Amino acid sequence: MSEGKVTIKTADGNCDCYTYTAPGDAPAPAIILYMDGIGIRPDLRAMAQRLASNGYFVLLPNLYYRAGEYAPFDLASMLTNEAERNRMMALVQSVTNAGTMRDTAAFLDFLSHEPGVKGSKIGCVGYCMGGPLVLTAAGTFPDRVAAGASIHGANLANDRPDSPHLLAPKMRGKIYVAIAEIDPWLTPGEMDRLKAALETAKTNFTMEVYPGVQHGFAANGTPMYDRAAAERHWERILALFRETLS
């Protein structure tokens, strides 16, 4: 298994990405990992490596590429340092559903020509900010996305015209939604609205609440990380991808 770096030309510029090959560098099904708001960092790269070690080619794109270079965040002070939170939110606002779907079209084209990838069906997993991007990708590219996992995502079902839940009728892949019981980013009734949309569309989905944990529980190295819940999420997503991408 190896880590590499590539630059993928998108409709909006050049997106720098990390790639991770399956053990032995053998061709394997591809998974796109949509990052959380904290961005690409050693802990997130380690999560991508762990995913690849289970037999996948993983693409980890820097979704902040439009904003240019940015300094790593101080995770130790993230909860109390307003300036650091504001800096992160400014970057988060540079990521839109529409823009990321333009990016994803380029990612899919890259994966179609990558020798390390086997098959045309892919999986997606996204954390925090990446959660709604997973659902949007599943509804935008239904012929390619066989499985998508949103992990402590928010803005999954809102009042905007680009809300991911509106794409439920177009989703063909299997969907997994992991919800942190303590999540201030979720609006009241959001998960009920998402569940209703998925059920009405007869989407193949599972929605699971992780009791007693906070938003960010699955992300290594954050103050909200919960090892037991994180390991449970690994069991769920690996089972999802085994079922749909094997």
CORUR-V477211 format. One record per backbone hydrogen bond with DSSP energy under -0.5 kcal/mol. CO is the residue of the C=O (numbers start at 1). NH is the residue of the N-H. If there is no record, write none. Layout:
((CO/NH) (CO/NH))
This chain:
((2/21) (4/19) (6/8) (6/17) (7/9) (8/15) (10/13) (13/10) (13/15) (14/16) (15/8) (16/62) (17/6) (18/60) (19/4) (20/58) (22/25) (23/26) (26/22) (28/118) (29/57) (30/123) (31/33) (31/59) (32/34) (32/125) (33/35) (34/127) (36/39) (41/45) (42/46) (43/47) (44/48) (45/49) (46/50) (47/51) (48/52) (49/53) (50/54) (51/54) (52/23) (52/55) (52/56) (56/58) (57/31) (58/20) (58/60) (59/33) (59/61) (60/18) (61/63) (62/65) (64/67) (65/68) (73/75) (74/77) (75/78) (77/80) (77/81) (80/82) (81/85) (82/86) (83/87) (84/88) (85/89) (86/90) (87/91) (88/92) (89/93) (91/94) (92/95) (94/96) (96/100) (97/101) (98/102) (99/103) (100/104) (101/105) (102/106) (103/107) (104/108) (105/109) (106/110) (107/111) (108/112) (109/113) (110/113) (111/114) (113/115) (114/117) (116/28) (121/30) (122/146) (122/147) (123/32) (124/149) (125/34) (126/151) (127/130) (128/131) (128/132) (128/154) (129/133) (130/134) (131/134) (131/135) (132/136) (133/137) (134/138) (135/139) (136/140) (137/141) (138/172) (141/144) (141/145) (144/122) (144/146) (146/174) (147/124) (148/176) (149/126) (149/151) (150/152) (150/178) (151/128) (155/164) (156/165) (160/163) (163/166) (164/167) (165/168) (167/170) (167/171) (168/171) (174/148) (175/206) (176/150) (176/178) (177/179) (177/208) (178/152) (178/153) (179/210) (181/183) (182/215) (183/186) (187/190) (189/193) (190/194) (191/195) (192/196) (193/197) (194/198) (195/199) (196/200) (197/201) (198/203) (199/202) (203/205) (204/175) (206/177) (208/179) (209/211) (210/181) (210/213) (213/182) (214/217) (216/219) (217/226) (218/220) (219/222) (222/225) (226/230) (227/231) (228/232) (229/233) (230/234) (231/235) (232/236) (233/237) (234/238) (235/239) (236/240) (237/241) (238/242) (239/243) (240/244) (241/245) (242/246))
